[in-house]
Each structure stands twice: as C-alpha cells, then as structure tokens.
Amino acid sequence: MRCACRIRECCTLQTQDIYTTKGNVRPRLIIRKSNTKGKLATRSIPVIEDLRIKSDRTI
C-alpha cells in the first residue's frame, strides 16, 4: 500500500499530528480537514515501521 500527501498538506502538519505526547512517532500522520485539497474530511496516512523506528532514534 502506498500513500502520499500534497506539499501543502505536508507543510501544514503540526507537531501533535506527527508525535504522541510521549514523543514517539504516531503510526499514522494526521492531515487536518482544513489543510486537505477539498477541505471535506480529516484523513490520516500510515507511517511505515522502518521510518518510525529511525525517527524515534533521532529525537
């Protein structure tokens, strides 16, 4: 399964959309409704395990 987001969606991500309150990378990125192309619904994108592990180690 492949998923992507638009540049604007990526640039408007907030810290809480990516990280949990404990500082771990979320299993899914949250794209808020107001930042999507059609502004119809909030959506989420899965983050692959390898990327989550690497991102957790760099913090």
Secondary structure as UniProt FT lines:
FT   HELIX           7..11
FT   HELIX           15..18
FT   TURN            21..22
FT   STRAND          28..31
FT   HELIX           33..35
FT   STRAND          43..46
FT   HELIX           49..58
//
